[in-house]
Amino acid sequence: MAREIRFNGFEMNCVGHQSPGLWTHPRDRSGEYNTLAYWTDLAKLLERGRFDGIFIADVLGIYDVYGGSPDAALRYATQVPVNDPLLLVPAMAAVTEHLGFGVTCNLSYEAPYLLARRFSTLDHLTGGRIGWNVVTGYLDSAARAMGFDRQRAHDDRYDVAEEDMEVVYRLWETSWDADAVLRDRARGIFADPAKVRAIQHEGTHFRVDGVHLSEPSPQRTPVIYQAGTSSKGREFGARHAECAFVSGPSEQVIGPRVAALRAGLPAQGRDPADLLVYAMGTIVTAETDEAARAKLAEYRRYVSPEGALTLMSGWTGVDFSKLDLDGEVRHVENDAGRSAMDNITRADPDRVWTVRQVAEHVAIGGIGPLFVGSPATVCDALERWVDATGIDGFNLCYVVAHETFADIVDLIVPELQRRGRYRKEYRPGTLRAKLGLDGCRPPAVDEDRRAATTALR
């Protein structure tokens, strides 16, 4: 039986997100990103389309690699201004019942004690529908803003992340016993102190001695998302990720990455099928292929090529303003994101990218594939991608907010349902249960780990 195809809506609390310049389109709403109505309307739309969730990206720092300054990012609204993503969740949860929320939070500059409380709070307020996309950052501008000369080296950031995860797991899973909260009105006792304990940790990067401030939430540990496909990122994901996010322009790039992600799971005692993998993608659709192509042509009149290169400069750490537009992009190794540079250099040895081609591709939907056509044409392509690469679904970008998602909900979802490749109803329970992951949590939070950490009391 063919596997179900999954969708997340890929968003960010900013203008334009992955399609630089499209905020100028007369039908685009992304300029309203700083209003509650923008987000509540989107949440209701995605739930109507039975999306797994909304996957909210975030970036600390500003894209100042292009031209050596933040001018281009500010001029073209290249993921700036950008507001806090976590604060959006309660409003969207209030107008939905099933939609999940995968929120990006950079742990490189977070105290795990405070971070654990924020996610527990959101898990309570959403009824167990919160997930955490764990990232370590890639912008030196963020490090400078946080008081450092520059960011840590790429692999060192993952060492910090490992220790951070150890602390938050212990706070979420072991500070409060499952039956610690009594809510006994007759005796006036809310919680049994004998079943609540301080978590004590003294490591290389963190020292913690304290009781987790939140009582156990529906999931305790949020669903863990992760997006690293470097060697160090894959190792981290194999230990922690329940859902992985990959990005790349072609099946030839994505297929090997998915295989590598799944190959690392058995060494951690995990079944490769227990990891859900979403690939970034963008859909432009209409009733006919001709109408869809016309819509794309209309969208392209609003793109910002310089904004696209500003994004790529930030992602790769390479100043694209210094490169010849018709020159080949060559690989550079640095401490920025590794995958973005691999996408346009060595991930697909059969393709050579020029700077001009990078700008054209990234300007609509970032570095992922672009699916254009009627519902039948697009769904053929989506099915081929899923079957060829081993992904479970897509983190879908918008071109014009919320028009892109409305087109997907009204045209693509019904066609996939007709083919038996898309769910018609949500599963009951928490986000982890809705995703079918409630019986396959990573070893880092399984019963053996709980027993081991409890022994440290």
N, C-alpha and C positions, 0 to 999 in steps of 0.2 A: 504493500500500500504506500502511495506517495506521501512524503512527509508534509505536515502542515507548515505553511509559510507564515512567519511572524513579522509584525511591523512595530517599530517604535517611531514616534515623532521626534526628530532631532532638532533641538532648539537651543537658544542661549538668551540670557536676559540682556539683550543688546539689539542694535539695529542691523538688519540684513543678514547676520550670521555668516552663512557659507556662500552667499551670492552677492559679492561687493557691487554696490551701485544700484541694486534692484529696489532699494528703499525709495528711490525716486519714481518708481512706477506708480501711476495714478491709482491702481487698485491695491497697492501694498499697504498693509497695516503695521508693519514692524516698527514704524516710528512711534507707535503707541505702546511699545514694550514696557513703559513705566506706568501703565495703568492696570488696574485689576481686571477690567473688562476684557482686555486683550488675552489674558491668561485663562480666565474662566471660560470665555468663548472657545478658546482652543481646546481646553480640557474636555468640554462637553462634545466637541466635534470629534476628537480622537476616540472618546469612549463610544460614541455612536458607531464609529468604524471598527470597534472591537480591537483597537491597538493594545499591545501588551502594556505600553506606557508611554510617557514622555521622558526622553533622555535629555537632560539639561546639561549642556557643556558649560565650562567656565574657564577663564584665564585670569591669573593674577599677573599684573604688570601690563605694559603697553608694547605694541609692536613697533619697536624703534630701530630695527636692523636695517630696513629699507631706507637708503639715503642717510643712515647714521643718525636719524632723529625720529621723533614721534609725529612729525608734521603730516606725513601721508596718511597715517592711521587716523589722525584727528580730522583731516580734511575729508576723507572718504568714509568715515564711520566704520573703520576696519576693526570690528569687535571692540570698539570703544565709542561712547561710554558703555560700561557694562556694570549692571547691578548684581547684588547678591542673589544667587539662585535658590538658596534654601528658604528664603522668605516667601517665595512664590507658592510653595507646596500647600500650606494650609488652605489658602483660598481655592486652589484647584481641587483639593480633596473635598471641600465643602459642597461642591456642585457635581461630584461624581461618586460612584459606588465601587467601581472595579479598577479604574485606571491606575497603573503603577507609576512611580516617580523615581527614576534613576538620576541622582543628582551628583554632579562632579564637585569634589572638594579636595583641594591640594593639601596633603598632609605634611609637606615640607615645612610649612610655617604654622602648623596647628599644634596646640597642646592637646594630647590625646584625652586628657581628663575632661576638657571642655567639649571636644569634638564628640566624645561618646554621649554626653548629655544631650547635645543638639539632635543627634540621630535618634536617640531614645524618645525624645520629645516628639519628633516627627513621626516615629513609628506609632506612638500612642494616638496622635491627632489624625493620622490617616487610617487607623484600624489595621495597621500592619501592611501598609502598601509602599513602604519606603525602601529604596536601594541606594547604595553608595558607589559611585564611580571613583575608584581610588586612583589618583594621579600624583606625580611627584614634581610636575612643572617642567618648563623648558625655556623660560625667558630670564635672562640676566637682569632685565629691568625690574622684575618682581623681587629678586634677591636684593637689589640696591634699595628698593622701596621698603624692604623689611629690615634694612640696617646691615646688610652684608656687602662685601666687595663684589661678589659674583655668586652664582649658584654653585652648589656642590657638583662634582663630576657626575656624569650620567649614572655609572654603576653605584657610586657612593649614595646617591639619592635612594636607591632601592634598599641599601643596607639600613638607612634610617626608616624606610617604610616598613621593613620587616619587624623592627623593634616596636614601631608605632602600632602595628597590627596586633602584636603580642599583648600590648597593654590594653587596647580597646576591647579585644576579645575577653580578657579577664574581667574587665569592668562590666561588660554586657552579660557575660555568661556565669560568673562565679561570685560576684559581690552580694547578690540577693538570691536566696534559695527560692524555688518555685512557689513554696507555701509560706514565704516570709510575711506577705501582706495578709492581714486578718480582717481588717475593716470591721472590727467587733464593736458595734455601737453600745451594746449593753455594758461591756466592761470598759469602754473608752480606750481600747487598745487598737492602734492602727496597724502596727507591724511588730513582729517578734524580734527583739534585738539579737537573740541567740542565732537567728537565721540570716543575719546581715553582717558582713565583715568588710574590713578595709582591704583593699588590694595594695600590696607592697611590691614595688618594682624598683630596682636600681640597676640601670644598664649603661651603655656607652653614651646614649643620646637623651635618655629620659629618666627622671626619678619621680616616682609616684607613691604616695602613702595616703590612701583615702578611700572612703566608701563611695561607690557610684551613686550619684545624686538622684537618679531616676529609678523608680520601681520597675520590675520586669515588664517590658513592652510585649505586644503580641508576637513579634519575631525575635525579640532580644537582639540578635545581630541582624542588621539590615542585609538584604540581598547584596552581594559583593559583585560589582562590575569592575572590569579592568581593561585597559586599552593598549598595553605595551606589547609590541611584537619583536623587540630586540631580544637578544639572548637572555639578558638579565630580566627583561620584562616578562618573557615566557616563563622563566623559572618562578618568578613572583606569582604570575597568574596560575601556574599549575598548583601552587600551594593554597591560593586564596580565592580565585575567581569562580563565580558560579555562572556569570555571563561575561563574554568577551566582545569587545568592539574592535573591528579591523577596518582599515581603509586602504583603498588602492583602486587604480583605474580600470583593471581588467581581471578576467578570470585567471589569467596566467600569473598575475601577482597574488591574488587572494587565495587561490587553491593551496599552494605550498604553505602559506602562512597558517591556514586553518589546520592543515595536516600537522604542522610543527607544534601548534598549540595543543592539539589533542594528543600528540605523541608523548608529551611530557607528563600527562596525568597518571598513567599506570605506576610510575616511580613514586608517586605520592599516595598510592593506594586507591586511586580513583578510576572509575570507568570513563573512557573518552566520551561516551555519550552523555555524561552528566554535565557537560559544559555546553551552554547555549552560546552560539556565535552569531553576532549581527554584523553585517557589512554596511558601510555607508553607501547610500545611493540616492539618486534624485529622479523623480518621475515628472514628465511633462506629458499630459494626456488630454485627449478630447474625443469626441464621438468617432472621428475618422483619423486615419494617418495624416491626411492632408491638413486637416484642421489642427492637429497636434504640432506638425512642423511649422505651420503658420504662427501658432502661439509661441513656439520657441524663437522664431525669427523676431517676433515682437519683443520678447523678453531681452534678446541680445542687444536691442537698441539702447538698453538702459544699463548695460554692464560697465564696470569700472576696471579696465585692465590694470591700471596702476594699483588700485585697491587689491586686486587679485595677487599681484606680485608682492605687495606689502604683507599679505597673509603668508605667502610662501617663504618670504624672507624670515618672518618670525618663526615659522614652523621648522625651517632648516638651519637657521643661523647664518645663512648666506645672503649677502646684500645683492639682490637681483638688479638693483639700479645701476650697478657697475658692469653688468654683462651685456653683450651684444644681443639684441632681440632675436637675431637669426643664428646665434651661436648655440652650440650644443651645451646642455647642462652636464657638468661633470661632477663626480662624487666627491664630497668633502666630509671628513670625519670630525665631529666636534661634540660639544655637550648639549646641543639642542636635541629636538626630537629626531630619532634615527629613522623611523619608518617613512616620514615625509620625504627625506632625501632619497632613500632607497626606491620609493615609488617612481621617481623620474630619472633614475640612473641605472641601478644594477638589478632591480627586482625582476624586470622583464628584459632579458638580453636581446630580444628581437626588436625592441623599439628604442629609437633615439629621440629625445625630446629637445626642442629648441626652447629658448626663453619665451618666444612669442606663443608657441603651442601650449606651454605651461599656463600663461596668462589667460588664453582663450578657454582652456579646459577648466581651470579653477574658478573662473568668473561665474559659472553656473553650477552651484552645488559642491564646490570644493574639489577634492582630488578623487572622489568616488565616481562610479559609472553614471552615465546619464541615459535613462530609458525614455524614448520618445515614441509616441504612436497612439493608436486606438487601444481600448482595453484589451482586445485580443492580442495585438502586437506586443504590448508591454508585458502582459501576463506570460506570453510565450518566453520572453526574454528573462523574466524573473524566475520562472520554473527552470529554465536552462542554467541560470546562475546557481541556484540552490542545488540542483542535481549535480552540477559539474564541480563545485567548489567545496561542498559539504557544510556550507553555512546553514543556519536555521532561519534566518530572516534578515531584515534590513533596518538600519537606523536611517530613516528617510528625511532628507533635507527639504526645506521649502525654497522655492524661487521667489514667489510672491505670497506673502502672508495675508490671510489664511487660505487664499485661493488654491494653492498647490495641494494642501491637505484636504480641502473640500472636494477637489477633483478625484483624489485617491479614494476617499470614502464613498463618493457617489458612483464612481466608474470602475475603479480597479478592484476594490473589495468585493462587490457583487460578482464580478467575473471570476475571481479566485474562489469564491464560495461555490459558484456554479460548477467549477471544476473539482470541487472537493479538496482544495488546497488551503483553505482558510476557515477558521472557526466561526461558528454562528452565535455562540454564547460563551460567556466567561465561565471558567471553573470557579467554584466557591473557595473561600478562605483568604489567607494572606497573599501577598505578592509572590512569595516563594511557592505557595501551593498553586496559585494560578499559573505559574510558569512550569509546574510539574517537577519542581526541584526540592520538595519538602522531604523526600527520602534520600537525598544524595548530597548532603552538605559537605564541604571540604573538610579534610581531617583536622584542620586547625581549630575547628569548633565542634568536633564530634565528641562522643561520650568519653573516649579515651583521653582526649585533651582536657575535658572538664575534670575528670578524675585526677589527672596529673597536676593541674593547677590548684585544685582543691587541697591536695596534699601539701601545698606550700603555705597554707594558712598559718 
